[in-house]
Amino acid sequence: MLHPNRRMPFLENKGPSTIMKSILFAVAGICAAAAGWIVWGPKRMEPVQQLAESLEHAWADHHTVA
């Protein structure tokens, strides 16, 4: 546990704008990770698998020889 009077070396010699940038990048990273999890989550693969199976059946039904 941090003592209230203990210095934080990662915050030393940095101005307020640098600290705000660090916080902004951390929040942006968390939001990007959440968006990626929503977009590329496991449920997204189910429709792709269904489309692949329907394409396979359609190809077998309408296969032509050139």
N, C-alpha and C positions, 0 to 999 in steps of 0.2 A: 504494500500500500504506500502511496506517496505521502510524504510528510508535507504539510501546508507550506513550509518554508523552503522546501527542496526546489532547486532550479531544474528546469527541463532543458537539457542540452539541445534538443532538436528545435527549440523555439528561441534560443539565444541568437543575438545579432541578426534578427530578422525583423523587418518592419511590419506594420499592420497589413500592408497590401500583399506581402508574401504569405502571411498567415491566411488571409482571405482567399488567395489563389489556391493554397493547399486544401482548404475546406471546400472550395468550389470544385476542384478536381476530384476530391473524394466523393462528393455528392453526385457529380456527373458519372463517375465510375460505377457507383451503386445503381444509379438509374439505368445506365447502359446494360449492366448485368441483369437487372430485372426485365428490361425490354427484350434482351436476348433470350432469357428463359421463357418469356411468354411467347415470343415468335417461334423459336426453335425448340419448343418443349416436345415431350414424347407424344402428345396428342396430334401433332402436325404430321407424324409419320403414318398414322392410320389411313387418312384419305389417299396418300400417295400409294400405299400398298393396295388399296382397293382399286385405284386407277390402273395400277400395273396388272392386277388380275383381270380386270375387264378388258384391257388392251390385249392381254394374252388370249382371252376367249374370242375376242373379235378377230384377231389375227388367225386363229385356228379355223374360224367359221368362213372367212373370206380370203383365204390364202390363194394367190394366183401365181402361175408360173410364167415368167417372161420368155 
